[in-house]
Amino acid sequence: MFNPRSFLDMAEGITVEEGEGLEAAWRSAVHLAYYAAYHLVAAKLGMETTGRDAAKHRAIANKLDFYRDSDPVCKAAKSVYRNIMNLRFRSDYNLAEAITVDDANEAVNWAYRIFEACAEGTELLKAKTTA
């Protein structure tokens, strides 16, 4: 099974580049960082990401808006998911608007916040099961 973290690793590799003519790369980094977060958050919320039943992007954002549980991934995602989703929409669909290396780095940083929460959640779970 494909690990969505691979999307984030690829996005991070793209964002280190600066210079002229790299806007397509930065748009790709935004796209990859978003989809890394999308797949992780959807899985945490129990939502499908493939096929006809794939979760709609705004449905995930809306579900997070009303999320009240203590899951660390969803708590982290709640604060940044809509930001990264909107940046991905701008990057993929609004080609008249420039996307910069700073935008790409911001998307990667937001996605990392969500993945770091996943690691923290895993550590908390391990601590509970070994205590």
Backbone as a printed PyTorch tensor [residue, N CA C, xyz], in Angstrom:
tensor([[[  0.8380,  -1.1710,   0.0000],
         [  0.0000,   0.0000,   0.0000],
         [  0.8910,   1.2450,   0.0000]],

        [[  0.4930,   2.2420,  -0.7680],
         [  1.2610,   3.4800,  -0.8990],
         [  1.1550,   4.3060,   0.3770]],

        [[  2.2700,   4.8410,   0.8260],
         [  2.3050,   5.6730,   2.0120],
         [  2.2240,   7.1440,   1.5990]],

        [[  1.1980,   7.8800,   2.0340],
         [  1.0610,   9.2840,   1.6400],
         [  2.2410,  10.1510,   2.0760]],

        [[  3.0120,   9.6860,   3.0340],
         [  4.2080,  10.4220,   3.4590],
         [  5.1740,  10.5950,   2.2880]],

        [[  5.1320,   9.6640,   1.3300],
         [  5.9920,   9.7730,   0.1400],
         [  5.6850,  11.0340,  -0.6530]],

        [[  4.4090,  11.4380,  -0.6900],
         [  4.0420,  12.6950,  -1.3530],
         [  4.7400,  13.8660,  -0.6690]],

        [[  4.7320,  13.8510,   0.6600],
         [  5.3290,  14.9470,   1.4140],
         [  6.8450,  14.9820,   1.2260]],

        [[  7.4750,  13.8280,   1.2330],
         [  8.9170,  13.7750,   1.0020],
         [  9.2840,  14.3410,  -0.3700]],

        [[  8.4920,  14.0020,  -1.3810],
         [  8.7250,  14.5160,  -2.7310],
         [  8.5230,  16.0270,  -2.7680]],

        [[  7.4690,  16.5020,  -2.1110],
         [  7.1910,  17.9480,  -2.0750],
         [  8.3400,  18.7000,  -1.4240]],

        [[  8.8740,  18.1560,  -0.3500],
         [  9.9750,  18.8230,   0.3380],
         [ 11.2090,  18.9110,  -0.5630]],

        [[ 11.4580,  17.8820,  -1.3310],
         [ 12.5890,  17.9000,  -2.2530],
         [ 12.4600,  18.9770,  -3.3100]],

        [[ 11.2470,  19.2810,  -3.7050],
         [ 11.0030,  20.3100,  -4.7240],
         [ 11.2020,  21.7040,  -4.1530]],

        [[ 10.7990,  21.9270,  -2.9160],
         [ 10.7900,  23.2850,  -2.3640],
         [ 12.1800,  23.8340,  -2.0800]],

        [[ 13.1880,  23.0040,  -2.0810],
         [ 14.5310,  23.5160,  -1.8030],
         [ 15.0830,  24.3290,  -2.9690]],

        [[ 14.4520,  24.1910,  -4.1170],
         [ 14.9330,  24.8920,  -5.3050],
         [ 14.3300,  26.2840,  -5.4050]],

        [[ 15.1750,  27.2640,  -5.6810],
         [ 14.7130,  28.6230,  -5.9320],
         [ 15.2730,  29.0720,  -7.2630]],

        [[ 14.5860,  29.9880,  -7.9100],
         [ 15.0950,  30.5330,  -9.1620],
         [ 13.9990,  30.7700, -10.1670]],

        [[ 14.3990,  31.2990, -11.2860],
         [ 13.4670,  31.6000, -12.3680],
         [ 12.9500,  30.3180, -13.0120]],

        [[ 11.7100,  30.3560, -13.4480],
         [ 11.1540,  29.2480, -14.2110],
         [ 10.8000,  28.0110, -13.4160]],

        [[ 10.7160,  28.1350, -12.0930],
         [ 10.4290,  26.9630, -11.2680],
         [  9.0030,  26.9510, -10.7110]],

        [[  8.1560,  27.8470, -11.2050],
         [  6.8070,  27.9210, -10.6560],
         [  6.0460,  26.6050, -10.8060]],

        [[  6.2330,  25.8970, -11.8950],
         [  5.5520,  24.6080, -12.0720],
         [  5.9850,  23.6270, -10.9840]],

        [[  7.2440,  23.6600, -10.6170],
         [  7.7420,  22.7850,  -9.5480],
         [  7.1100,  23.1610,  -8.2160]],

        [[  7.0030,  24.4570,  -7.9440],
         [  6.4090,  24.8950,  -6.6800],
         [  4.9290,  24.5360,  -6.6290]],

        [[  4.2240,  24.6610,  -7.7670],
         [  2.8220,  24.2540,  -7.8080],
         [  2.7140,  22.7480,  -7.5320]],

        [[  3.6460,  21.9960,  -8.0630],
         [  3.6520,  20.5490,  -7.8150],
         [  3.9010,  20.2410,  -6.3490]],

        [[  4.7800,  21.0000,  -5.7190],
         [  5.0630,  20.7900,  -4.2940],
         [  3.8170,  21.0610,  -3.4580]],

        [[  3.0980,  22.1310,  -3.7800],
         [  1.8550,  22.4440,  -3.0650],
         [  0.8690,  21.2810,  -3.2270]],

        [[  0.7150,  20.8200,  -4.4590],
         [ -0.1940,  19.7210,  -4.7730],
         [  0.1740,  18.4610,  -3.9700]],

        [[  1.4390,  18.0960,  -3.9970],
         [  1.8850,  16.8880,  -3.2990],
         [  1.7310,  17.0070,  -1.7860]],

        [[  2.0810,  18.1640,  -1.2390],
         [  1.9460,  18.3580,   0.2110],
         [  0.4720,  18.2540,   0.6190]],

        [[ -0.3940,  18.8510,  -0.1830],
         [ -1.8200,  18.7750,   0.1200],
         [ -2.3060,  17.3220,   0.1050]],

        [[ -1.9570,  16.5790,  -0.9210],
         [ -2.4760,  15.2150,  -1.0070],
         [ -1.8870,  14.3050,   0.0630]],

        [[ -0.7020,  14.5990,   0.5400],
         [ -0.1690,  13.8540,   1.6800],
         [ -1.0910,  14.0700,   2.8850]],

        [[ -1.4330,  15.3430,   3.1300],
         [ -2.3150,  15.6720,   4.2510],
         [ -3.7190,  15.1050,   4.0390]],

        [[ -4.2470,  15.2530,   2.8290],
         [ -5.5920,  14.7680,   2.5070],
         [ -5.7380,  13.2870,   2.8380]],

        [[ -4.8140,  12.4670,   2.3830],
         [ -4.9300,  11.0190,   2.5990],
         [ -4.8030,  10.6570,   4.0750]],

        [[ -3.8930,  11.3150,   4.7830],
         [ -3.7320,  11.0220,   6.2040],
         [ -4.9670,  11.4450,   7.0020]],

        [[ -5.4470,  12.6540,   6.7770],
         [ -6.5900,  13.1640,   7.5310],
         [ -7.8580,  12.3810,   7.2020]],

        [[ -8.0790,  12.0910,   5.9370],
         [ -9.2660,  11.3130,   5.5650],
         [ -9.2500,   9.9540,   6.2530]],

        [[ -8.0890,   9.3080,   6.2890],
         [ -7.9850,   8.0020,   6.9560],
         [ -8.3000,   8.1310,   8.4410]],

        [[ -7.7850,   9.1780,   9.0700],
         [ -8.0410,   9.3860,  10.4940],
         [ -9.5190,   9.6370,  10.7740]],

        [[-10.1900,  10.2680,   9.8160],
         [-11.6200,  10.5470,   9.9770],
         [-12.4950,   9.3850,   9.5110]],

        [[-11.8650,   8.3120,   9.0100],
         [-12.6140,   7.1560,   8.5340],
         [-13.2900,   7.3920,   7.1970]],

        [[-12.7230,   8.2810,   6.3890],
         [-13.3150,   8.6230,   5.0880],
         [-12.4920,   7.9890,   3.9680]],

        [[-13.1600,   7.5040,   2.9610],
         [-12.5320,   6.8600,   1.8030],
         [-11.8470,   7.9160,   0.9220]],

        [[-10.7330,   7.5420,   0.3030],
         [-10.0330,   8.4880,  -0.5810],
         [ -9.9350,   8.0010,  -2.0240]],

        [[-10.5170,   6.8570,  -2.3140],
         [-10.4390,   6.3330,  -3.6730],
         [-11.8230,   5.9130,  -4.1680]],

        [[-11.9430,   5.8500,  -5.4630],
         [-13.1770,   5.3730,  -6.0740],
         [-14.3370,   6.3380,  -5.9530]],

        [[-15.5170,   5.8040,  -6.1930],
         [-16.7360,   6.6210,  -6.1970],
         [-17.0570,   7.2150,  -4.8300]],

        [[-16.5990,   6.5560,  -3.7930],
         [-16.9080,   7.0140,  -2.4380],
         [-15.8280,   7.9190,  -1.8580]],

        [[-14.9080,   8.3650,  -2.6930],
         [-13.8120,   9.2100,  -2.2050],
         [-14.3630,  10.4770,  -1.5550]],

        [[-13.7780,  10.8200,  -0.4240],
         [-14.2110,  12.0060,   0.3130],
         [-13.9380,  13.2690,  -0.4920]],

        [[-14.9040,  14.1290,  -0.5150],
         [-14.7420,  15.4350,  -1.1540],
         [-13.8620,  16.2950,  -0.2450]],

        [[-13.0610,  17.1190,  -0.8670],
         [-12.1030,  17.9320,  -0.1240],
         [-12.7920,  18.8430,   0.8970]],

        [[-13.8400,  19.4990,   0.4780],
         [-14.5480,  20.3980,   1.3940],
         [-15.2780,  19.6150,   2.4940]],

        [[-15.6650,  18.3890,   2.2020],
         [-16.3210,  17.5690,   3.2300],
         [-15.3500,  17.2780,   4.3720]],

        [[-14.1000,  17.0300,   4.0360],
         [-13.0890,  16.8080,   5.0810],
         [-12.9050,  18.0820,   5.8950]],

        [[-12.7630,  19.2070,   5.2080],
         [-12.5890,  20.4890,   5.9050],
         [-13.7780,  20.7780,   6.8060]],

        [[-14.9780,  20.5350,   6.3060],
         [-16.1880,  20.7780,   7.1080],
         [-16.2460,  19.8580,   8.3170]],

        [[-15.8770,  18.6000,   8.1300],
         [-15.8880,  17.6600,   9.2500],
         [-14.8720,  18.0940,  10.3040]],

        [[-13.7170,  18.5820,   9.8680],
         [-12.7120,  19.0570,  10.8160],
         [-13.2000,  20.2850,  11.5830]],

        [[-13.9540,  21.1530,  10.9150],
         [-14.4730,  22.3570,  11.5780],
         [-15.2840,  22.0090,  12.8170]],

        [[-15.9670,  20.8730,  12.7930],
         [-16.8260,  20.4730,  13.8980],
         [-16.2330,  19.3380,  14.7200]],

        [[-14.9710,  19.0300,  14.4920],
         [-14.3030,  17.9220,  15.1660],
         [-14.0700,  18.2700,  16.6340]],

        [[-14.4660,  17.3750,  17.5250],
         [-14.3400,  17.6480,  18.9580],
         [-13.5580,  16.5610,  19.7080]],

        [[-13.0680,  15.5590,  19.0350],
         [-12.3610,  14.4580,  19.6840],
         [-10.9390,  14.8910,  20.0290]],

        [[-10.1800,  14.0130,  20.6530],
         [ -8.8290,  14.3590,  21.0920],
         [ -7.7290,  13.8130,  20.1850]],

        [[ -8.0710,  13.2190,  19.0530],
         [ -7.0580,  12.6780,  18.1520],
         [ -6.0780,  13.7800,  17.7510]],

        [[ -4.7640,  13.5990,  18.0020],
         [ -3.8030,  14.6660,  17.7260],
         [ -3.6870,  15.0360,  16.2500]],

        [[ -3.8800,  14.0780,  15.3580],
         [ -3.7980,  14.3810,  13.9270],
         [ -4.9360,  15.3000,  13.5230]],

        [[ -6.1320,  14.9610,  13.9450],
         [ -7.2820,  15.7860,  13.5730],
         [ -7.2220,  17.1500,  14.2340]],

        [[ -6.7030,  17.2230,  15.4520],
         [ -6.5530,  18.5180,  16.1020],
         [ -5.5540,  19.3890,  15.3380]],

        [[ -4.4390,  18.8120,  14.9100],
         [ -3.4490,  19.5650,  14.1340],
         [ -4.0190,  19.9550,  12.7790]],

        [[ -4.7170,  19.0240,  12.1550],
         [ -5.2870,  19.2850,  10.8300],
         [ -6.3440,  20.3710,  10.8970]],

        [[ -7.0790,  20.4160,  11.9800],
         [ -8.1570,  21.3960,  12.1110],
         [ -7.6260,  22.8210,  11.9400]],

        [[ -6.4150,  23.0740,  12.4140],
         [ -5.8670,  24.4280,  12.3550],
         [ -5.2470,  24.7930,  11.0160]],

        [[ -4.9060,  23.8030,  10.1780],
         [ -4.2090,  24.1310,   8.9230],
         [ -4.8180,  23.5200,   7.6600]],

        [[ -5.7220,  22.5540,   7.7950],
         [ -6.1980,  21.8350,   6.6140],
         [ -6.8480,  22.7590,   5.5940]],

        [[ -7.7280,  23.6270,   6.0350],
         [ -8.4100,  24.5190,   5.0920],
         [ -7.3970,  25.4400,   4.3900]],

        [[ -6.3480,  25.8610,   5.1000],
         [ -5.3090,  26.7000,   4.4860],
         [ -4.5920,  25.9720,   3.3480]],

        [[ -4.1600,  24.7500,   3.6300],
         [ -3.4310,  24.0020,   2.6060],
         [ -4.3650,  23.6140,   1.4530]],

        [[ -5.6210,  23.3270,   1.7680],
         [ -6.5960,  23.0020,   0.7230],
         [ -6.8050,  24.2040,  -0.1980]],

        [[ -6.9940,  25.3790,   0.3740],
         [ -7.2100,  26.5780,  -0.4440],
         [ -5.9770,  26.9300,  -1.2690]],

        [[ -4.7980,  26.7530,  -0.7030],
         [ -3.5770,  27.0040,  -1.4700],
         [ -3.4610,  26.0090,  -2.6220]],

        [[ -3.8430,  24.7590,  -2.3820],
         [ -3.8100,  23.7560,  -3.4550],
         [ -4.7990,  24.1170,  -4.5570]],

        [[ -5.9820,  24.5780,  -4.2070],
         [ -6.9510,  25.0120,  -5.2210],
         [ -6.3640,  26.1500,  -6.0600]],

        [[ -5.7780,  27.1520,  -5.3840],
         [ -5.1590,  28.2690,  -6.1130],
         [ -4.0400,  27.7690,  -7.0190]],

        [[ -3.2270,  26.8860,  -6.4970],
         [ -2.0760,  26.3830,  -7.2440],
         [ -2.4870,  25.5640,  -8.4590]],

        [[ -3.5050,  24.7220,  -8.2950],
         [ -3.9250,  23.8340,  -9.3840],
         [ -4.8540,  24.4970, -10.3900]],

        [[ -5.6650,  25.4480,  -9.9380],
         [ -6.7200,  25.9630, -10.8170],
         [ -6.6260,  27.4370, -11.1820]],

        [[ -5.8920,  28.2220, -10.4270],
         [ -5.7840,  29.6450, -10.7290],
         [ -4.3900,  29.9390, -11.2790]],

        [[ -4.2170,  29.6380, -12.5440],
         [ -2.8980,  29.7760, -13.1530],
         [ -2.4880,  31.2210, -13.3760]],

        [[ -3.4370,  32.1450, -13.2550],
         [ -3.1060,  33.5650, -13.3930],
         [ -2.4300,  34.1020, -12.1310]],

        [[ -2.6020,  33.4000, -11.0340],
         [ -2.0000,  33.8180,  -9.7680],
         [ -0.6610,  33.1160,  -9.5810]],

        [[  0.3670,  33.8880,  -9.2860],
         [  1.7050,  33.3220,  -9.1000],
         [  1.7620,  32.4870,  -7.8200]],

        [[  2.4600,  31.3770,  -7.8930],
         [  2.7650,  30.5580,  -6.7230],
         [  4.2790,  30.6310,  -6.5520]],

        [[  4.7040,  30.9410,  -5.3370],
         [  6.1220,  31.1730,  -5.0740],
         [  6.7360,  30.0210,  -4.2850]],

        [[  8.0370,  30.0600,  -4.1550],
         [  8.7190,  29.0770,  -3.3260],
         [  8.2490,  29.1980,  -1.8770]],

        [[  7.9060,  30.4170,  -1.4390],
         [  7.3810,  30.5900,  -0.0790],
         [  6.0370,  29.8920,   0.0890]],

        [[  5.1880,  29.9720,  -0.9370],
         [  3.9110,  29.2520,  -0.8930],
         [  4.1510,  27.7490,  -0.7760]],

        [[  5.0720,  27.2470,  -1.5790],
         [  5.3740,  25.8140,  -1.5560],
         [  5.9090,  25.3960,  -0.1890]],

        [[  6.8080,  26.1960,   0.3590],
         [  7.3560,  25.8800,   1.6830],
         [  6.2720,  25.9270,   2.7550]],

        [[  5.3590,  26.8730,   2.6420],
         [  4.2720,  26.9560,   3.6070],
         [  3.3920,  25.7100,   3.5460]],

        [[  3.0730,  25.2470,   2.3370],
         [  2.2640,  24.0300,   2.1840],
         [  2.9710,  22.8320,   2.8060]],

        [[  4.2550,  22.7080,   2.5510],
         [  5.0220,  21.5950,   3.1240],
         [  5.0340,  21.6930,   4.6490]],

        [[  5.2260,  22.8910,   5.1720],
         [  5.2370,  23.0590,   6.6310],
         [  3.8930,  22.7030,   7.2550]],

        [[  2.8020,  23.1210,   6.6160],
         [  1.4750,  22.7630,   7.1310],
         [  1.2900,  21.2490,   7.1390]],

        [[  1.6870,  20.5960,   6.0640],
         [  1.5450,  19.1380,   5.9970],
         [  2.4100,  18.4630,   7.0570]],

        [[  3.6120,  18.9800,   7.2660],
         [  4.4720,  18.4120,   8.3130],
         [  3.8380,  18.5290,   9.6940]],

        [[  3.1470,  19.6120,   9.9660],
         [  2.4760,  19.7550,  11.2620],
         [  1.4890,  18.6190,  11.4720]],

        [[  0.7790,  18.2530,  10.4280],
         [ -0.1980,  17.1720,  10.5280],
         [  0.5160,  15.8330,  10.7180]],

        [[  1.5690,  15.5840,   9.9480],
         [  2.2950,  14.3240,  10.0710],
         [  3.0220,  14.2120,  11.4070]],

        [[  3.5420,  15.3330,  11.9190],
         [  4.1890,  15.2980,  13.2300],
         [  3.1790,  14.9470,  14.3210]],

        [[  1.9660,  15.4500,  14.1970],
         [  0.9150,  15.1010,  15.1520],
         [  0.6170,  13.6110,  15.0860]],

        [[  0.7050,  13.0430,  13.9010],
         [  0.4820,  11.6090,  13.7420],
         [  1.5540,  10.8340,  14.5040]],

        [[  2.7920,  11.2770,  14.4080],
         [  3.8830,  10.6210,  15.1300],
         [  3.6810,  10.7540,  16.6330]],

        [[  3.2700,  11.9480,  17.0950],
         [  3.0060,  12.1590,  18.5150],
         [  1.8640,  11.2730,  18.9850]],

        [[  0.8260,  11.1650,  18.1720],
         [ -0.3100,  10.3220,  18.5170],
         [  0.0880,   8.8590,  18.6430]],

        [[  0.9750,   8.4300,  17.7580],
         [  1.4650,   7.0550,  17.8090],
         [  2.2600,   6.8290,  19.0850]],

        [[  3.0850,   7.7910,  19.4660],
         [  3.8570,   7.6760,  20.7070],
         [  2.9340,   7.6510,  21.9230]],

        [[  1.8840,   8.4900,  21.9130],
         [  0.9330,   8.4900,  23.0220],
         [  0.2370,   7.1440,  23.1350]],

        [[ -0.1340,   6.5830,  21.9930],
         [ -0.8110,   5.2870,  21.9810],
         [  0.1290,   4.2070,  22.5200]],

        [[  1.3900,   4.2260,  22.0940],
         [  2.3510,   3.2450,  22.6070],
         [  2.4950,   3.3590,  24.1090]],

        [[  2.5570,   4.5990,  24.6050],
         [  2.7060,   4.8150,  26.0390],
         [  1.5130,   4.2630,  26.8070]],

        [[  0.3180,   4.4240,  26.2780],
         [ -0.8870,   3.9340,  26.9450],
         [ -0.9220,   2.4080,  26.9660]],

        [[ -0.4560,   1.7820,  25.8770],
         [ -0.5600,   0.3210,  25.8000],
         [  0.5560,  -0.3730,  26.5890]],

        [[  1.6590,   0.3410,  26.8770],
         [  2.7480,  -0.2830,  27.6340],
         [  2.6520,   0.0270,  29.1200]],

        [[  1.7900,   0.9510,  29.4890],
         [  1.6680,   1.3410,  30.9160],
         [  0.8520,   0.3360,  31.6980]]])
